[in-house]
Amino acid sequence: MIRYLYGDQLAKYPRLARTMFEGRADQFKTRLGWDVAVNADGQERDEYDDLNPLYVIWETASGAHGGSMRFLPTTGRTMVNDHFVNLTDGVPFQSPFIWECTRFCLSRHGEPGTAAALMLAGGEIMQGFGIKHFVGVFDARMVRIYNRIGAAPHVLGTQGEGRQSISVGLWEFSEAAQIRVSRVAGIPLQASRGWFEASFGDVVPQRDVSAA
């Protein structure tokens, strides 16, 4: 199932949180060789985890992390604005209707359809919070995943070539894409909406995560 948790709610789900940060270390440091910091507990965290972001986490039947994403509104600090404006012609994203999505992580023991389930949850956030676009930084391997899911972004800029390339992309919501992603994930739209409403209800006030 999908859980929507702000940073200050992770303590209520210690195993889920621990395995998420461990999974990030495994993916970004061990498998991809990124220059990221891993703490003594074997967990990958960065400065943006201190800003009370909203996490979307696929929770396995055992209560562990199967995959996750992290969201922050662009009205506050974001990775793309702090480090990748060279890929957006020097123009930062600053709008309550644009959120940043980072740290797209899939457990090496993840279930089929997890990536699509996470993207489906992203669509729920867009609808529920009135978000018009997501902006995110992604590497070359994610292009294949996004295309397979049916949720490819509009690429704004790229640096590097081949497997070493890094891009900034922009996503927007469409009902056709949501239906397509739902089919790939194997999750009915009603179930997806149910998980979202279990966390936020029908009406969602935007929490001021940028003030953290």
Short mmCIF file of the C-alpha atoms (twelve columns), coordinates in Angstrom:
data_MODEL
# 
_entry.id   MODEL 
# 
loop_
_atom_site.group_PDB 
_atom_site.id 
_atom_site.type_symbol 
_atom_site.label_atom_id 
_atom_site.label_alt_id 
_atom_site.label_comp_id 
_atom_site.label_asym_id 
_atom_site.label_seq_id 
_atom_site.Cartn_x 
_atom_site.Cartn_y 
_atom_site.Cartn_z 
_atom_site.pdbx_PDB_model_num 
ATOM 1   C CA . MET A 1   0.000   0.000  0.000   1 
ATOM 2   C CA . ILE A 2   0.967   3.661  -0.339  1 
ATOM 3   C CA . ARG A 3   1.606   5.787  2.730   1 
ATOM 4   C CA . TYR A 4   1.827   9.577  2.661   1 
ATOM 5   C CA . LEU A 5   3.976   10.778 5.562   1 
ATOM 6   C CA . TYR A 6   5.523   14.118 6.417   1 
ATOM 7   C CA . GLY A 7   8.976   14.070 7.911   1 
ATOM 8   C CA . ASP A 8   7.632   14.750 11.395  1 
ATOM 9   C CA . GLN A 9   5.393   11.664 11.107  1 
ATOM 10  C CA . LEU A 10  8.124   9.143  10.275  1 
ATOM 11  C CA . ALA A 11  8.789   8.370  13.948  1 
ATOM 12  C CA . LYS A 12  5.383   6.685  14.108  1 
ATOM 13  C CA . TYR A 13  6.597   4.154  11.513  1 
ATOM 14  C CA . PRO A 14  10.170  3.361  12.608  1 
ATOM 15  C CA . ARG A 15  10.700  0.256  10.470  1 
ATOM 16  C CA . LEU A 16  9.266   1.895  7.379   1 
ATOM 17  C CA . ALA A 17  11.405  4.999  7.882   1 
ATOM 18  C CA . ARG A 18  14.582  3.058  8.665   1 
ATOM 19  C CA . THR A 19  14.266  0.790  5.644   1 
ATOM 20  C CA . MET A 20  13.504  3.774  3.394   1 
ATOM 21  C CA . PHE A 21  16.721  5.577  4.315   1 
ATOM 22  C CA . GLU A 22  18.653  2.294  4.132   1 
ATOM 23  C CA . GLY A 23  17.115  1.631  0.725   1 
ATOM 24  C CA . ARG A 24  18.206  5.064  -0.450  1 
ATOM 25  C CA . ALA A 25  21.776  4.329  0.647   1 
ATOM 26  C CA . ASP A 26  21.680  1.011  -1.178  1 
ATOM 27  C CA . GLN A 27  20.356  2.533  -4.394  1 
ATOM 28  C CA . PHE A 28  22.187  5.843  -4.614  1 
ATOM 29  C CA . LYS A 29  25.526  4.955  -2.977  1 
ATOM 30  C CA . THR A 30  25.985  1.215  -3.504  1 
ATOM 31  C CA . ARG A 31  24.264  0.548  -6.812  1 
ATOM 32  C CA . LEU A 32  24.609  3.902  -8.597  1 
ATOM 33  C CA . GLY A 33  27.817  5.160  -7.003  1 
ATOM 34  C CA . TRP A 34  26.511  8.677  -6.379  1 
ATOM 35  C CA . ASP A 35  28.463  11.043 -4.157  1 
ATOM 36  C CA . VAL A 36  25.966  10.976 -1.285  1 
ATOM 37  C CA . ALA A 37  26.540  10.807 2.458   1 
ATOM 38  C CA . VAL A 38  25.652  7.599  4.302   1 
ATOM 39  C CA . ASN A 39  25.601  7.791  8.099   1 
ATOM 40  C CA . ALA A 40  26.866  5.272  10.648  1 
ATOM 41  C CA . ASP A 41  23.483  3.534  10.601  1 
ATOM 42  C CA . GLY A 42  23.803  2.859  6.875   1 
ATOM 43  C CA . GLN A 43  21.156  5.428  5.951   1 
ATOM 44  C CA . GLU A 44  21.254  8.082  3.226   1 
ATOM 45  C CA . ARG A 45  19.879  11.428 4.324   1 
ATOM 46  C CA . ASP A 46  20.519  14.941 3.091   1 
ATOM 47  C CA . GLU A 47  19.725  18.523 4.052   1 
ATOM 48  C CA . TYR A 48  16.318  18.411 2.367   1 
ATOM 49  C CA . ASP A 49  15.153  15.656 4.706   1 
ATOM 50  C CA . ASP A 50  15.433  18.282 7.462   1 
ATOM 51  C CA . LEU A 51  12.758  20.477 5.812   1 
ATOM 52  C CA . ASN A 52  9.789   18.289 6.802   1 
ATOM 53  C CA . PRO A 53  9.084   17.040 3.262   1 
ATOM 54  C CA . LEU A 54  6.159   14.873 2.250   1 
ATOM 55  C CA . TYR A 55  7.233   11.291 1.562   1 
ATOM 56  C CA . VAL A 56  5.294   8.882  -0.619  1 
ATOM 57  C CA . ILE A 57  6.252   5.353  0.409   1 
ATOM 58  C CA . TRP A 58  5.211   1.972  -0.944  1 
ATOM 59  C CA . GLU A 59  4.889   -0.202 2.161   1 
ATOM 60  C CA . THR A 60  5.289   -3.940 1.629   1 
ATOM 61  C CA . ALA A 61  3.167   -6.558 3.367   1 
ATOM 62  C CA . SER A 62  5.921   -6.931 5.977   1 
ATOM 63  C CA . GLY A 63  5.846   -3.215 6.797   1 
ATOM 64  C CA . ALA A 64  9.132   -2.422 5.051   1 
ATOM 65  C CA . HIS A 65  10.017  0.094  2.357   1 
ATOM 66  C CA . GLY A 66  9.477   -1.042 -1.226  1 
ATOM 67  C CA . GLY A 67  9.940   2.329  -2.933  1 
ATOM 68  C CA . SER A 68  9.574   6.030  -2.211  1 
ATOM 69  C CA . MET A 69  9.678   9.637  -3.402  1 
ATOM 70  C CA . ARG A 70  10.142  12.948 -1.580  1 
ATOM 71  C CA . PHE A 71  8.199   16.172 -2.226  1 
ATOM 72  C CA . LEU A 72  8.862   19.797 -1.293  1 
ATOM 73  C CA . PRO A 73  7.046   22.954 -2.449  1 
ATOM 74  C CA . THR A 74  9.204   25.262 -4.530  1 
ATOM 75  C CA . THR A 75  8.197   28.197 -2.322  1 
ATOM 76  C CA . GLY A 76  10.985  26.998 -0.023  1 
ATOM 77  C CA . ARG A 77  14.422  25.493 -0.543  1 
ATOM 78  C CA . THR A 78  14.706  22.761 -3.165  1 
ATOM 79  C CA . MET A 79  17.472  20.735 -4.743  1 
ATOM 80  C CA . VAL A 80  16.721  21.927 -8.270  1 
ATOM 81  C CA . ASN A 81  16.907  25.591 -7.278  1 
ATOM 82  C CA . ASP A 82  19.987  25.161 -5.095  1 
ATOM 83  C CA . HIS A 83  22.058  23.011 -7.452  1 
ATOM 84  C CA . PHE A 84  20.584  22.651 -10.942 1 
ATOM 85  C CA . VAL A 85  19.404  26.076 -12.163 1 
ATOM 86  C CA . ASN A 86  22.067  25.786 -14.865 1 
ATOM 87  C CA . LEU A 87  19.698  23.293 -16.502 1 
ATOM 88  C CA . THR A 88  16.748  25.710 -16.390 1 
ATOM 89  C CA . ASP A 89  18.505  28.681 -18.006 1 
ATOM 90  C CA . GLY A 90  19.172  30.138 -14.580 1 
ATOM 91  C CA . VAL A 91  15.465  30.497 -13.793 1 
ATOM 92  C CA . PRO A 92  14.416  29.070 -10.389 1 
ATOM 93  C CA . PHE A 93  11.044  27.463 -9.735  1 
ATOM 94  C CA . GLN A 94  9.089   29.376 -7.096  1 
ATOM 95  C CA . SER A 95  5.354   28.731 -7.072  1 
ATOM 96  C CA . PRO A 96  2.821   27.206 -4.661  1 
ATOM 97  C CA . PHE A 97  1.544   25.244 -7.659  1 
ATOM 98  C CA . ILE A 98  4.885   23.582 -8.438  1 
ATOM 99  C CA . TRP A 99  6.415   21.000 -6.130  1 
ATOM 100 C CA . GLU A 100 9.777   19.316 -6.411  1 
ATOM 101 C CA . CYS A 101 10.014  15.525 -6.503  1 
ATOM 102 C CA . THR A 102 13.357  13.934 -5.578  1 
ATOM 103 C CA . ARG A 103 14.922  10.730 -4.264  1 
ATOM 104 C CA . PHE A 104 12.856  8.358  -6.419  1 
ATOM 105 C CA . CYS A 105 13.995  5.089  -4.870  1 
ATOM 106 C CA . LEU A 106 13.115  1.472  -5.586  1 
ATOM 107 C CA . SER A 107 14.146  -1.334 -3.255  1 
ATOM 108 C CA . ARG A 108 16.230  -4.049 -4.876  1 
ATOM 109 C CA . HIS A 109 13.656  -6.423 -3.384  1 
ATOM 110 C CA . GLY A 110 10.742  -4.349 -4.649  1 
ATOM 111 C CA . GLU A 111 7.560   -5.745 -6.118  1 
ATOM 112 C CA . PRO A 112 6.592   -5.381 -9.807  1 
ATOM 113 C CA . GLY A 113 4.568   -2.239 -10.350 1 
ATOM 114 C CA . THR A 114 6.121   -0.298 -7.462  1 
ATOM 115 C CA . ALA A 115 7.481   2.482  -9.679  1 
ATOM 116 C CA . ALA A 116 4.084   2.914  -11.330 1 
ATOM 117 C CA . ALA A 117 2.368   2.887  -7.925  1 
ATOM 118 C CA . LEU A 118 4.579   5.760  -6.790  1 
ATOM 119 C CA . MET A 119 3.820   7.757  -9.931  1 
ATOM 120 C CA . LEU A 120 0.123   7.061  -9.444  1 
ATOM 121 C CA . ALA A 121 0.444   8.489  -5.932  1 
ATOM 122 C CA . GLY A 122 2.094   11.560 -7.416  1 
ATOM 123 C CA . GLY A 123 -1.053  12.096 -9.462  1 
ATOM 124 C CA . GLU A 124 -3.134  11.894 -6.295  1 
ATOM 125 C CA . ILE A 125 -1.000  14.640 -4.746  1 
ATOM 126 C CA . MET A 126 -1.475  16.825 -7.800  1 
ATOM 127 C CA . GLN A 127 -5.239  16.464 -7.668  1 
ATOM 128 C CA . GLY A 128 -5.579  16.622 -3.903  1 
ATOM 129 C CA . PHE A 129 -3.312  19.602 -3.317  1 
ATOM 130 C CA . GLY A 130 -4.113  21.500 -6.505  1 
ATOM 131 C CA . ILE A 131 -0.555  21.175 -7.821  1 
ATOM 132 C CA . LYS A 132 -0.084  22.002 -11.499 1 
ATOM 133 C CA . HIS A 133 3.418   20.610 -12.023 1 
ATOM 134 C CA . PHE A 134 6.170   18.571 -10.438 1 
ATOM 135 C CA . VAL A 135 9.775   19.429 -11.200 1 
ATOM 136 C CA . GLY A 136 12.557  16.956 -10.632 1 
ATOM 137 C CA . VAL A 137 16.139  16.008 -11.381 1 
ATOM 138 C CA . PHE A 138 16.684  12.535 -12.776 1 
ATOM 139 C CA . ASP A 139 19.423  10.438 -14.319 1 
ATOM 140 C CA . ALA A 140 19.468  8.568  -17.621 1 
ATOM 141 C CA . ARG A 141 18.255  5.237  -16.210 1 
ATOM 142 C CA . MET A 142 14.967  6.839  -15.131 1 
ATOM 143 C CA . VAL A 143 14.022  7.727  -18.720 1 
ATOM 144 C CA . ARG A 144 13.342  4.059  -19.481 1 
ATOM 145 C CA . ILE A 145 11.322  3.665  -16.279 1 
ATOM 146 C CA . TYR A 146 9.207   6.759  -16.920 1 
ATOM 147 C CA . ASN A 147 8.540   5.704  -20.505 1 
ATOM 148 C CA . ARG A 148 7.558   2.188  -19.435 1 
ATOM 149 C CA . ILE A 149 5.149   3.556  -16.840 1 
ATOM 150 C CA . GLY A 150 3.665   6.054  -19.274 1 
ATOM 151 C CA . ALA A 151 4.540   9.137  -17.217 1 
ATOM 152 C CA . ALA A 152 7.471   10.727 -19.022 1 
ATOM 153 C CA . PRO A 153 8.283   14.357 -18.134 1 
ATOM 154 C CA . HIS A 154 8.936   17.304 -20.395 1 
ATOM 155 C CA . VAL A 155 12.731  17.641 -20.304 1 
ATOM 156 C CA . LEU A 156 13.875  21.208 -19.653 1 
ATOM 157 C CA . GLY A 157 17.613  20.703 -19.762 1 
ATOM 158 C CA . THR A 158 20.309  18.016 -19.694 1 
ATOM 159 C CA . GLN A 159 23.975  17.889 -18.830 1 
ATOM 160 C CA . GLY A 160 26.343  15.042 -19.668 1 
ATOM 161 C CA . GLU A 161 25.861  12.216 -22.133 1 
ATOM 162 C CA . GLY A 162 24.680  8.632  -22.114 1 
ATOM 163 C CA . ARG A 163 24.370  6.931  -18.750 1 
ATOM 164 C CA . GLN A 164 26.074  9.856  -17.046 1 
ATOM 165 C CA . SER A 165 23.495  12.429 -18.138 1 
ATOM 166 C CA . ILE A 166 21.403  14.372 -15.614 1 
ATOM 167 C CA . SER A 167 18.177  16.132 -16.599 1 
ATOM 168 C CA . VAL A 168 15.569  18.422 -15.099 1 
ATOM 169 C CA . GLY A 169 12.019  17.565 -16.098 1 
ATOM 170 C CA . LEU A 170 8.501   18.868 -15.579 1 
ATOM 171 C CA . TRP A 171 5.429   16.687 -15.060 1 
ATOM 172 C CA . GLU A 172 1.781   17.673 -15.319 1 
ATOM 173 C CA . PHE A 173 -1.376  15.740 -14.541 1 
ATOM 174 C CA . SER A 174 -3.677  14.241 -17.149 1 
ATOM 175 C CA . GLU A 175 -6.543  11.794 -16.652 1 
ATOM 176 C CA . ALA A 176 -5.349  9.689  -19.585 1 
ATOM 177 C CA . ALA A 177 -1.897  9.304  -18.027 1 
ATOM 178 C CA . GLN A 178 -3.443  8.469  -14.655 1 
ATOM 179 C CA . ILE A 179 -5.498  5.659  -16.180 1 
ATOM 180 C CA . ARG A 180 -2.453  4.353  -18.049 1 
ATOM 181 C CA . VAL A 181 -0.269  4.384  -14.931 1 
ATOM 182 C CA . SER A 182 -3.033  2.714  -12.916 1 
ATOM 183 C CA . ARG A 183 -3.075  -0.174 -15.382 1 
ATOM 184 C CA . VAL A 184 0.700   -0.572 -15.307 1 
ATOM 185 C CA . ALA A 185 0.700   -0.503 -11.499 1 
ATOM 186 C CA . GLY A 186 -2.164  -2.980 -11.307 1 
ATOM 187 C CA . ILE A 187 -3.896  -0.689 -8.816  1 
ATOM 188 C CA . PRO A 188 -7.501  0.448  -9.357  1 
ATOM 189 C CA . LEU A 189 -7.979  4.207  -9.243  1 
ATOM 190 C CA . GLN A 190 -10.477 3.760  -6.405  1 
ATOM 191 C CA . ALA A 191 -7.834  2.038  -4.259  1 
ATOM 192 C CA . SER A 192 -5.277  4.724  -5.051  1 
ATOM 193 C CA . ARG A 193 -7.713  7.467  -4.063  1 
ATOM 194 C CA . GLY A 194 -8.600  5.532  -0.914  1 
ATOM 195 C CA . TRP A 195 -4.994  5.498  0.299   1 
ATOM 196 C CA . PHE A 196 -4.743  9.235  -0.276  1 
ATOM 197 C CA . GLU A 197 -7.991  10.013 1.526   1 
ATOM 198 C CA . ALA A 198 -6.960  7.787  4.438   1 
ATOM 199 C CA . SER A 199 -4.102  10.229 5.002   1 
ATOM 200 C CA . PHE A 200 -5.653  13.548 4.070   1 
ATOM 201 C CA . GLY A 201 -9.418  13.196 3.706   1 
ATOM 202 C CA . ASP A 202 -11.388 14.823 0.897   1 
ATOM 203 C CA . VAL A 203 -10.122 18.376 1.414   1 
ATOM 204 C CA . VAL A 204 -6.401  18.963 1.769   1 
ATOM 205 C CA . PRO A 205 -4.991  22.120 3.357   1 
ATOM 206 C CA . GLN A 206 -1.396  22.673 2.242   1 
ATOM 207 C CA . ARG A 207 0.950   22.343 5.195   1 
ATOM 208 C CA . ASP A 208 3.695   24.928 5.439   1 
ATOM 209 C CA . VAL A 209 6.634   22.571 4.969   1 
ATOM 210 C CA . SER A 210 8.710   25.422 3.531   1 
ATOM 211 C CA . ALA A 211 8.880   27.068 6.939   1 
ATOM 212 C CA . ALA A 212 10.827  24.192 8.494   1 
# 
